[in-house]
């Protein structure tokens, strides 16, 4: 995994670059968030394909556990991808609600994330 660092108005942003799935379990998410927090990042950008497919099935609890870690560590989390193909109404509702706040956002590009950072 490579980290591209962005900075906007004092906000340190970590953009994760990898072809691999980076978060398959709650422990993977917790470790990644902790590592980036201790490196001084305020916002993590991860691509949807870097998350296990079970992340997008709310009943598995993976998304809830990982995003709770973001809340606990007070680190923002942006997921980049095309979410129109998700079939779950509850996931679409979750995305809409998340995008109303600043802690977790589901966006289509890195540029969008940096714009709202």
BELQUI-V822376 format. One record per backbone hydrogen bond with DSSP energy under -1.0 kcal/mol. NH is the residue of the N-H (numbers start at 1). CO is the residue of the C=O. E is the energy in kcal/mol with one decimal. If there is no record, write none. Layout:
# BELQUI-V822376
<<NH	CO	E> <NH	CO	E>>
This chain:
# BELQUI-V822376
<<2	17	-2.7> <4	15	-2.8> <6	13	-2.6> <8	11	-1.9> <11	8	-2.1> <13	6	-3.1> <14	43	-3.0> <15	4	-3.0> <16	45	-2.7> <17	2	-3.1> <22	50	-2.6> <23	50	-1.8> <29	25	-1.9> <30	26	-2.7> <31	27	-2.6> <32	28	-2.5> <33	29	-2.6> <34	30	-2.5> <35	31	-2.7> <36	32	-2.3> <37	33	-2.5> <38	34	-2.5> <40	37	-1.8> <41	36	-2.3> <42	12	-3.0> <43	12	-1.6> <44	76	-2.2> <45	14	-3.4> <46	78	-2.7> <48	80	-3.1> <50	47	-2.1> <51	48	-1.8> <52	23	-2.6> <55	52	-2.4> <56	53	-1.4> <57	54	-1.4> <60	57	-2.3> <61	58	-1.4> <65	61	-2.5> <66	62	-2.5> <67	63	-2.9> <68	64	-1.7> <69	65	-1.4> <70	66	-1.3> <71	67	-1.8> <72	68	-2.8> <73	69	-2.6> <75	70	-2.2> <76	42	-2.7> <77	103	-2.8> <78	44	-3.3> <79	105	-3.0> <80	46	-2.5> <81	107	-2.2> <86	83	-1.2> <92	88	-2.0> <93	89	-2.6> <94	90	-2.2> <95	91	-2.6> <96	92	-2.4> <97	93	-2.5> <98	94	-2.7> <99	95	-2.4> <100	97	-1.1> <101	98	-1.5> <105	77	-2.2> <107	79	-2.4> <113	109	-1.5> <114	110	-2.7> <115	111	-2.1> <116	112	-1.6> <117	113	-1.0>>
